[in-house]
C-alpha cells in the first residue's frame, strides 16, 4: 500500500480541514513528522487508521475535537501487486454517540482513469470487509506492519526463550497450531467415532445379508422357472384343443338359433303380404293426391277473385265523387297563399332587426355593470393596500429595536475558546479516570472468577481420572468374555440358509411327486371314460350302417315304382293330343289303342315318400359322420392320455412322496435346533459388543473431557496472567490520569466540572437559538421592506386602471342610448319575440292549409289509379284460373281411371299416416333382412360344421381343465415374483453393505491418521516448530538488512536457546552476544530486526506496503550514532519503500530532506501543518 493523500478535520487537536500530500513527501525516500509533545503528530497515523478500519491504535474513544460535532477523514491510497496498480479513496464521517463515538457514514471508491470515481460500497460493515480484502491485512496486522515501536524490539532481542515463543505465537496467531488445533483434532475424532458407530449400527440391520443367500434365492427362482415352462406347454395344448371345440360348440348353437328364427319368420309371411298391398295403394294415392289438391285450390281462388271484382267497382264510384270536392278546396287555399305571404315576410325582417338591436343593448348593459363592479373593486383594493402599507412600516420599526436587544444578549453569553478547551480537557480526564477505574474493577472481578474456575477444573480432572481407571477394568473383563464367545461359535447363519435351501429342494420334489400322482389318477380316470365312450360310439356306428342299408333298398323300390307310373302316364298324355290318323311321335303308329289313365295323386304320394326317405337317409348319414368323428376323437384322447401317463411315470423319482415327507420333517428339526443355538450365540455376542462399544464410548468421552479440561486449565492460566498484567497497567494509567486531572482543576478553580460544562453547553444552545432568532428577525425585516415596495407599485397600477375604467363606461353608455331609440321606432313598445311569433304562426297556417289540400288531392288520385289497376289485373287472373281449372280437372279424371280408383274419396282413404307408412316399410324391410340373414347363416354354419358336433359336458370339462392349469400358472408366477422381490432387496442390501464396509474402512483410516496427528500436536511441539520456523525467516531477513546497513560486517543469528547473536565478519566471523553490543550497534540490530518482523507481517497481505513509520525516541542517541542511523535508513530506502520518522527532536530535522512540521493548537485555532525541505 502506498499513501497518496490524506484529508481530515475535527480529529483530536485538528479543527479545520488539513491536507497531506504523501506523494511529495515520499519522493525523497525518508521523510519526517516533527512537532512538540501533544502537537498532533500521532494523530496523522490515527487518521489513516480511522479512514481504513474505523479504529485507532490508542485505547480511547474520545478523539473528536471538543469544538466540532464530527470528524471527517478522506484517505487516498494505491495498491500495487505483480500485475497492476489500483487507486482507491475511503472516507468516513465519525460522530459522538452514547458509547463514545461511531461511524455515521462511510464510502469506498475506486479511482479510474481521468479521476472517474466508481463507488464500491457505502455501508459501514461492508466497507470494513472490503478494505481487509483489498489490503489483505486486519487492523492489528496493519498497525504492526506500518508502525514499528523500536524500544519494544530491544526488549524482544534481550527476552528469554519462552518470552520469544509467546511473542511470535501471539503476533503470528500460531496458537491455532497448538491447543486449538488439538481441540479441532479431538472434535474431528468425535465426529469420525460417531460416524463409525452409526455405520456399525446400520451394518447390524443387514445381518444375514450375504452372497450365499443371494445365490440360494437365485437357484430357487431357476427351479420355479423350469416348472413354469412345463406348465405353459401343458396350458398351450389344452388351450388349442379348447379353441377348436369352442368354435364347433358356438357354430352349433348359432345354427339352432337361426333355424328357430327362420320358422318364426315364415309364420309372419301372410301379415307382411297384406302390408305390402297397403304400401302399393299408398304409393298410387300419393301420386294422385297433389292433383286433387290443385283442382280444389283453383276452384276456391276463382270464387274469391269474383267477390273482389264486385268490391273494387263500388270503391271506384266513391273515389270519383271525392276527387271533385278536393280539387275545389286546393284552388282556394293556393290563391290565399300567393296574396298574403310576401307582405308578412317584409314585416318579419324589420322586427328581426329590432330583436338583434335588443340583444346588443343587453350585452352593453352587462358590460356597463361589469365596469362598475371593477371600479368598485379597484377602489376597495386601493383602500386595503394603503392600510397594509401603514402596518408594515410600523412593524419595521419594532423589528429594528428587537435586533438591537438580541445583539446585546449574544455578547453577554460568549466564552473564550481557551477556557472552554481547558474545561473540556479536565472533564475528559475525569471521565477517563472513571472509565479506567470501572475497567480495573471489572478486570479484578474477572481475575477472581478465573482463579475459582481453575480450582473447579482441577477438581473435575481428579474425578475424571478416577472414573477412567474404573472403566478400564470393566473393559478388560468384557473383552475377555468376548474373546471366549468368538471361540465357542456354534456356526454361521449361512449354514442355516444352506440347510433351508436343501429343505426347499426336498419340498419342491415332494410337491412335484404329489402333482404327478394326482395327474396320473386324473389321466387314468379320463382314460377309463374315454374307452367307455369309444365303445359306445362304435356300437352306434354299426347300428347306423344297418339302418342306412335298409333305407337304400326302400329308396330303390320307390324310385322304380315312380318311373313305371310316369311312363304310363306319358303315353296317355300323348294320346290326348293325337288326332285320328296322326302318326305317334314315339312309335309312328296311326292306330292309337286305349290306355288306362294313371292317377297323378299316386305318383305325388310316391314322390313325397321318396323325399322323406332321402331326408331320413341324409339325417342318418350326418349322424353317422358325427358319430364316427366322435369315435375318432375318443381314440385320439385315449392315445394322448396313455402317452401322458407313460411320460409322467418315466419322470418320477424312485423314492416315494411319503419317504420324502419324513426326510423333510427330520431336516426341519435339525435346522431349528441349529438356528436357535446360533441366534442365542448371536444375541450374546451383540449384547457383549454393545457393552464394549458403550464402555469404549464412555472411555473416549472421559478422555475427551480430560483433554478439554486440561486445555481449559492451560487457557485460564494464560488468561489469568494476561489479566494480572492488564491490572498493573491500569493502576499505572489511573495514577497518570489522576495527576493530570488535579493539575488542570487547580488552574481552572472550578469545583463542579460537570455543571460548568452543562452551563457552557446550555449557553451554546441559547447562543445558537439567539443566532437563529437574530437571522430570522433580520430576514423578516427584509421581507417587510420588500412588501412595502411591492404595495407602492400595486397602488400605482390600481390608479391607472381606475382612469381607464371610467372612460370606457362613458363610451358604452352613449352607444347603448342610440340603439334603444331605433328599437322603439320599429316595435312601438311591443315585445319583438311576440311579434315574430305571430307572423310565423300566420305564415305557417296559410302554408299548412295549402299543402294539406294539395296532399289530399294527390293521395285521392293515386288511390283511384291503384284500384283501377287492381281491377284490370284481377280480370286477367280470373280468366287464366278458369282455363287452368278445366285442364287440371281433365288430368285428375284420367289418373283416377288409370290407377283404378272410383272417386277421389277412395284416393283419400288410401292416403295413410306417414309414421304408419314408415313403420310398415321398416317392418317389411326388417322382415326381408331377417329372413335373408337366417337363410344365409343356416347355410354358412352347416358348411362350417360339416356334420361335426360336441356335447355341453365335454366342452365344460375342457374349459375347467384350462382354468385349473391357469390357476397353477398364476401361483407359480406369484412365487417367482416374490422370489424376485426378495432377490432385488437382497441385491440392494448387498450394495448397501458393501458401501458401508467401504465407508468404515475409510473412517478407520481417518481415525488412525487423526491419532497420529494428535501425537504430533501434543505438548505444543508443532507450535514450537512453527515459532522457530517463523523466527528463522525473520532472522534471515533481518540479517540480510543488517549486512546491507553495515556494509557486510554483521549478520544476525540465534542459538539453540533462541538467544540472538551477532556474527562479526570483519573479525574472523567472531560471535558476539547482544550484551556486548554498543548503543549504536544495538540500535542498528534492533532496527533490522524490526524491519524483518514487519516484512513477515506484510506477507500476510495481498499487496506491498510501500511506507514504514518509525515512532522511536531518537533522543537517546549521540550525534555520531544519529548520523549513522539516518545513513542506514537512507540505505534501506528503495524505489518501493519509503520511511517516515515521527519525532520531537529538533536536531534530527537537519538530516531529513522532507519534513512535515506540526504546530501545537492555540486558544483560537487547532493544530496546523506545513511542508519544509532541506
DRENNUKE-480136 format. One record per residue (C-alpha): x, y, z. Coordinates in steps of 0.25 Angstrom, whole numbers, plus 5000, padded with zeros to 4 digits. Layout:
XYZ;...
***
This chain:
500050005000;500550144996;499950265003;499550374993;498750485000;498150495014;497050605017;496350615031;495750715041;495150715055;496150605060;496850625073;497550755073;497150785058;495950875056;496050915041;496250835029;497650785028;498250725015;499550645014;500150605000;500950485003;501450474988;502250594990;502750545004;503150404999;503850454986;505050484996;505150345001;505250385016;504250485022;503950535036;502750575044;503350675055;502650755066;502550775081;501950675090;500450675089;500450755076;499750645068;500850565061;500250435064;498850485060;499350475046;499450325047;498150315055;497450385043;498050275033;497650165043;496250225045;496050245030;496350105027;495850025039;494950125047;495950095059;497150155065;498350085072;498250165084;497250115095;496250235094;494850265088;494950415091;495650465079;494750575073;495150715076;494250785086;493950895077;493450805066;492250715065;492850615056;494150575050;494350565035;495450475029;495750445014;496950355010;497450334996;498450214994;499050124983;499049974983;500149904975;500449754972;501149684962;500249714950;499549844952;499249974961;497950014966;497650144973;496550154984;495950264993;495250235006;494450345014;493750335028;492950435036;493050405051;492050465061;491950455076;490950345082;490550295096;491650195096;492750295091;492850305076;492250235064;492450245049;491250315043;491550305029;492650225021;492950215006;493950134998;494250174983;495250124972;495850244964;495850204950;496650274938;496350424937;496050424952;494650364950;494150314963;493450174964;492750154977;492950014983;492150024996;491450125005;491150025016;492050035028;492149885031;492349855016;493449965015;494249905026;494149765020;494549815006;495749895012;496249765018;496049695005;496849804997;498049815006;498049675011;498349715026;497449735038;497449855047;498449785057;499349735046;499349875039;499749955052;500949855054;501349865039;501350015038;501750065052;502950005058;503150035073;504650015073;504850015088;504049885089;504949815079;506149845088;505349765099;505049655088;506549635085;506849625100;505649545104;505649395109;505349275100;503949255105;503649405104;504149405089;503249285087;502049355093;502249485085;502349405072;501149315075;500349445079;500749535067;500649425056;499449355062;500149215064;499249175075;498349115064;499449005062;499548975077;498348955087;497349005077;497848905066;497848795077;496448835080;496048825066;496648695064;495848645076;494548695071;494848635057;495148495064;493848515072;493148535058;493848415052;493548325064;492148365064;492048335049;492748195051;491748165062;490548205053;491148115041;491347995050;489948015055;489448025041;490247895037;489647815048;488247835042;488747755030;489147635037;488947505029;489047585016;490147505009;490547464995;490247314999;488747355002;488647424989;489147304981;488147214988;487047304984;487547304970;487547154970;486047144975;485647244964;486247164953;485547034958;484247104958;484447164944;484747024939;483446974945;482647094940;483247064926;482646914926;481246974931;481247074920;481446964910;480246884916;479447004916;479647034901;479246894897;477946904906;477647044900;477846994886;476846884888;475846974895;475847074884;475546974873;474446914882;473947054885;473747084870;472946964868;472146984880;471847124877;471447094862;470546984866;469847074876;469747184865;469147084855;468047044865;467747194868;467647234853;466747114850;465747154861;465747304855;465447254841;464247174846;463647294853;463847384841;463047284832;461847294841;461847444839;461847444824;460347464822;460247584830;461447644823;460747624809;459547704814;460447814818;461147814804;459847834797;459447954806;460848014803;460548004788;459248074789;459848184797;460948204786;459848214776;458948314784;460248394787;460348424772;458848464770;458648544783;459448664778;458548674766;457248674775;457848784784;458148874772;456748864766;456148894779;457049014781;456749064767;455249064770;455449134783;456249244777;455249274765;454149294775;455049384784;455449474772;454049494767;453649554780;454849644780;454349694766;453049744771;453649814783;454649894774;453549944765;452850004777;454150074782;454350144769;453050214769;453250274783;454650324779;454250394767;453250484775;454350514786;455350564775;454350674770;454250734784;455750724788;456150804775;455250924778;455850934793;457250934788;457051044777;456451134788;457651114798;458651144787;458051274784;458151324799;459651284800;460051364787;459451494792;459751494808;461151434810;462051534803;461551654812;461751564825;463151534821;463551684819;462951714833;463751594839;465051654834;464851784841;464451724854;465751634854;466651754852;465951814865;466251684872;467751684869;467851824874;467151784887;468251674889;469351774886;468751864897;468751754907;470151724904;470551874906;469751874919;470451754924;471851814921;471451944928;471051864940;472451794940;473151924938;472451984950;472851854959;474351864954;474352014958;473751984972;474751864974;475951954970;475552054980;475451954991;476751894988;477352034988;476852055002;477351915007;478751945001;478952075008;478552015021;479551895020;480651995016;480452075029;480451945037;481751895030;482452025033;482052015048;482551865049;483951905042;484152005054;483851895064;484851795058;485951895057;485851905072;485851755074;487151735067;487851835076;487351755088;487851625082;489251675079;489451715094;488951575099;489951495089;491151585094;490851545109;490751395106;492051375099;493251305105;494751295101;495251175093;496451145102;495651145115;494551055108;495650955103;496350945117;494950915124;494650805114;496050745115;495950745130;494550685129;495150575119;496150545129;495150525140;494250435131;495550355126;495850335141;494450275144;494550185131;495950135135;495450105150;494250035145;495049955135;496049925146;494949875156;494349785145;495749725142;495949695157;494549625157;494949545145;496249505151;495549455163;494549375155;495749315147;496449265159;495149205164;494949135151;496349085151;496049015164;494848955159;495548895147;496648835155;495648765164;494848715152;496148665146;496348575158;494948515158;495048485143;496448415144;495748325155;494648295146;495548265135;496348155143;494948085147;494448075133;495848025128;495647905138;494247875133;494647885118;495747785121;494747675127;493747695116;494847685105;495247545111;493747495111;493647545096;494947465092;494347335099;493047355091;493747365078;494447235081;493147165084;492347205071;491347095068;491347125053;490847235044;489447275039;490047235025;489947085029;488447105033;488247175019;488947055012;488046955020;486847035017;487147025002;487346875003;485946875010;485346954999;485846864989;485246744996;483946814998;483946844983;484246704980;483046664989;482146764982;482546714969;482346564972;480946594978;480546674966;481046554957;480246454965;478946544965;479246554950;479346404947;478046384955;477346494947;477846434934;477446294938;476046344941;475946414928;476546294920;475446204926;474346304922;474946314908;475046164906;473546154910;473146264901;473946194890;473146064891;471846144892;472146214879;472646084872;471246024875;470546144869;471346144856;470945994854;469446024857;469446144847;470146064836;469045954837;467946064836;468646124824;468645994816;467145974819;466846114814;467646094801;466745974798;465446054801;465846174792;466246084780;464846014781;464046144782;464846204770;464546084761;463046094764;463046244761;463746224748;462746124743;461546214747;462246334740;462346244727;460946204727;460446344729;461346404718;460646304708;459246354712;459746504710;460246474696;458946404692;458146524697;458846624687;458846524675;457646534665;457146424656;458146364646;459346454652;460646374654;461046354668;462346434671;462946314679;462546194670;462046254657;460746164658;459446224653;458646124661;458446184675;458046084686;457346114698;458246134710;457746134725;457946264731;458846274743;458446354756;459446474758;459246464773;459946334774;461146384767;461146504776;461046414788;462146324784;463046454781;462746504795;463046374801;464346374793;464746514798;464446464813;465346344810;466446434805;466346534817;466446414826;467646364819;468346494819;468046504834;468646364837;469846404828;470046524836;469846454849;470846344845;471846444841;471746514854;471746384862;473046344854;473746474857;473346454872;473946314871;475246364865;475346474875;475146374887;476246294880;477146414880;476846454894;477146304898;478546314892;478846454897;478446404912;479346274910;480546354905;480346464917;480246354927;481546284921;482246414921;481946454935;482346314940;483646324933;484046454940;483646404954;484746384965;485046244971;484746304985;483346314989;482646444994;482446385008;483946365009;484246505005;483246565015;483946485026;485346535022;484746685021;484246665035;485546615041;486346725034;485446835039;485646795053;487146795051;487146935045;486246995056;487246945067;488447005059;487647135057;487347145072;488747125076;489347225066;488247325070;488547315085;490047325082;489847445073;488947515083;490047495094;491147545084;490247665081;490047695095;491547685098;491947765086;490947875091;491447875105;492847885099;492448005090;491748075101;493048055110;493948105099;493048225096;493048255111;494548245112;494748335099;493748435105;494548435118;495848455111;495248565102;494648635115;496048615121;496748675109;495748785109;495848815124;497348815122;497248915111;496349005119;497349005131;498449045121;497549145115;497049205128;498549215134;498949295122;497749375123;497949405138;499449445135;498949545124;497849605133;498849625144;499749695134;498649785130;498249815144;499649865147;499649955134;498250005138;498750045152;499950125145;498950195136;498050225147;499150295154;499550375142;498150425139;497950465153;499150555153;498750625140;497350645145;497750705159;498750795152;497750855142;496650865153;497550955162;497851045150;496351055146;495851075160;494451005157;493850915167;492850845159;493350825144;492050745140;491150865144;492150965137;492150885124;490650875125;490551025127;491551045115;490650955106;489351025111;489951155107;490451105094;489051055091;488451185096;489451255087;489051165075;487551195078;487851345079;488651345066;487551275059;486551375064;487451485060;487551435046;486051415045;485751555050;486751615040;486051535029;484751575034;485151725033;485651705019;484351635015;483551755021;484351855013;484051775000;482551765004;482551925006;483151944992;482251834986;481051914991;481452044986;481551984972;480251924973;479552054977;480152124965;479552014956;478152024962;478052174960;478452154945;477352044944;476252134950;476452244940;476352144928;475052084934;474352224935;474652254921;474152124915;472852134923;472452274917;472652224903;471852094904;470652174911;470552274899;470552154889;469452084897;468452204896;468552214881;468152074879;467052074889;466352194881;466452114867;465751994874;464552074879;464352134865;464151994860;463351914871;462552034877;462851984890;462351834887;463151704890;463951664878;463851524881;462351524881;462251604868;463151504861;462451384867;461051444862;461651464848;462251324847;460951264852;460151334841;461151294830;461151144835;459651134836;459451184821;460551094816;460050974824;458650994819;459050994804;460050874806;458950794813;457950814802;458950784791;459450654798;457950604800;457750634785;458950554781;458650444790;457250424785;457750424770;458850314774;457750234781;456750244769;457950194759;458350084768;456950024769;456750034754;458049954752;457649854762;456349834755;456949814742;458049714748;456949634755;456149614742;457349554735;457649464747;456149414747;456149374732;457549294734;457049224746;455749174740;456549114728;457549044738;456348994745;455748914733;457148864729;457448804743;456048744745;456248664732;457648614737;457048574750;455948494744;456948414735;457848384747;456748324755;456348234743;457848194741;458048154756;456748084757;456148184767;454648204766;454648344772;455548444780;454948394793;455548254791;456848324788;456748404801;456448274809;457748214803;458648334808;459148274821;459948344832;461348354829;461848304842;460948184840;461548164826;462948174831;462648074841;462147974830;463348004821;464247974833;463547854837;463547794823;465047824821;465347774835;464547644831;465347624818;466647654824;466447554836;465947454826;467147464817;468147464829;467447344835;467547264822;468947304819;469447284833;468847144833;469547104820;470847164825;470847094838;470446964832;471646974823;472647014834;472146894843;472246794832;471446694841;472346714854;471646724868;472146744882;471246724895;471246824906;471846734917;473146714909;473246864906;473146904920;474146794925;475146854914;474946994920;475046954934;476446884931;476947014925;476547094938;477246994947;478547004939;478447154938;478247164954;479447074955;480247164946;479847294954;480247234967;481647194961;481747334955;481447394969;482447304975;483547354965;483147494967;483247494982;484647424980;485047534970;484647634980;485447564991;486647554981;486547704977;486447744992;487647654995;488447714983;488147854988;488447815003;489747754998;490147884991;489847965003;490647865012;491847885002;491748035003;491648035018;492947945019;493648035009;493248155018;493648085030;495048055024;495148205020;494748255034;495748155041;496848215033;496448355036;496348325051;497748255050;498248385043;497648475053;498248395065;499648405058;499448555056;498948575071;500248515076;501048615067;500248735072;500248695087;501148775097;501248895087;502348825079;501648875066;501549015071;502949025075;503348975062;502549075055;503049185064;504549145061;504249145046;503649285047;504849335055;505749275045;505049355034;505049485042;506549465046;506949435031;506249555026;506849645038;508249585036;508249625021;507749765024;508749775036;509849735026;509349835016;509349945026;510749915032;511449885018;511449735021;512149745034;511049685043;510049565042;508949535051;508749385056;508149315068;508649195076;507949065081;507349145093;506749255083;507749355089;508149455078;509549465074;510349555064;511449505055;512549605052;513049565038;514249665039;514749605052;514949455047;513449435048;513449445063;512149425071;511649535080;510549535089;509549645090;510049695103;511449725097;510849825086;510949975087;509750065087;509850095072;510149945069;508949905077;508050015070;508449965056;508249815060;506849855066;506449935054;506849825044;506049725053;504849825053;504849835038;504949685037;503849665046;502949765039;503349695025;502749565031;501449625035;501349685021;501449555015;500049525021;499549635012;499149644997;500049764993;501349824996;501349935008;502250045002;502350125014;502850105029;502650195041;503750185052;503250245065;504550245073;505250325084;506450365076;506850465087;507650355094;508650345082;509850435081;510150515068;511050415062;510050295064;508950385060;509650415047;509950265045;508550235047;508050335037;509050285027;508650135030;507150175027;507550245014;508250115010;506950045013;506150135005;505850074991;504950104979;503750034986;504050065001;503950205008;504250225023;503450325031;504150375045;503250425056;504050505066;504050635074;505650645074;505950775067;507450735063;506850615055;506150715045;507550755038;507750605034;506350595028;506150645014;504650665014;503950705027;502450715031;502450825043;501350805053;500950935061;500250915074;498850975076;498551105081;497251165088;496751215075;497151105065;497550955065;498850895060;499450935047;500450865038;501450925027;502450855018;503950885019;505150845011;506650835014;
***
